[in-house]
Each structure stands twice: as C-alpha cells, then as structure tokens.
C-alpha cells in the first residue's frame, strides 16, 4: 500500500491566543513537494513565506496564488543579524495590519517560516514574532514552540532569545514599522554579545 504524502507531518502550527498572527514552522519544500505544501498554505491563510535558507524551489506557483516569498537567509545554527531582523519585523507589522481589514470571524493571517529542517533558524524568528506581537516572555516563547516542535533551538539561539528586547511597541505597531536605526543599533549590541557563539551548531537548522 502506497502512503500519500502529507506535509502536515512536517508542519508545526504556532497559534498563541495572545498573538494576532499565526505562524507555521516547516522544513524546506522542494519542487516536487511544493504543491502539497500549497494546499496547506491556502487552508491556513498563509500570506507570506519567509525562507531562511538557500532556495530549493521556484516561487512562481506561490506567487500565482497570492503568497509572497521573502528570502531572509542567515547562517545555519545561528541567529538573525540586524538587517534580517529589521525585514522580519516589517513582515510582522504588515501581517498585523492586515487584521484591520478583516471581519472578526475570519481566521488569523499566517506567516510561514522555514529553514532546512525547521529546527533552528525558523523557530528563532517565530519566537521573535511571539515576543513582539504577544509581549510574551522569551523563555515562555521558547517553551511554547518546543511543545509544538520538539528539538527546536540550540544553546546560542536560546541565549539570543533570552536577551532579546522588544522593538515594536504595543501602541504603535499597527501604524508604522520600526526604524532601521533602532533595529541596527540594538542588533549591533546583540551580535556583539553573541559573537562566536553561533558557529558550528545544529547542521540543517
């Protein structure tokens, strides 16, 4: 008996009641598996896919269905640099603002994030999303994601998140994205604190 392929075995749905945006963490699709992933993306109202690794598939199929793909690569097993963080915060802000134009009964907008295995880089960005949009404590965000995706995060990534300070402010986050200067200033301090800590960890994350 041939088993049908289901991307659900590779998906982790991160839907926190305090966060207005839902996240999907997944491993890296291929040209062959992408149509299966697409059906799930549509079901979960995915607006944007964040790709943290090198491209392994064409984005044309997704674009044809109104799904944006944003490439935000950073080193395997590492933490996002300032430019990646700034662009991801802009994606969060855009997804959050989309709620202003939706009926209450409609489901949350969803941002999907993937790296290679979906165990390191993607969970780090999703944790940032929980911290920023839900004012969730960093270690609580880590625990919430690990309940849904076992094996997520390595030690340098946990240290990075534990020291993370929110950039988006609760009373302004629906109106304007963070300034580049604020993210780069903060991000520079964080990367200095993390120097040398994220290399050689967790291949495939």
Secondary structure, 3 states (H helix, E strand, C coil): CCCCCCHHHHEEEECCCCCCCEEEEECCCCCCCHHHHHHHHHHCCEEEEEECCCCCCCCHHHHHCCCEEEECCCCCCCCCCHHHHHHHHHHHHHHHHHHHHCCCCCCCCEEEEECCCCCCHHHHHHHHHHHHHHCCCHHHHHHHHHHHCCCCCCHHHHHHHHCCCCCCCCCCCCCCCCCHHHHHHHHHHHHHHCCCCCCCCCCCC
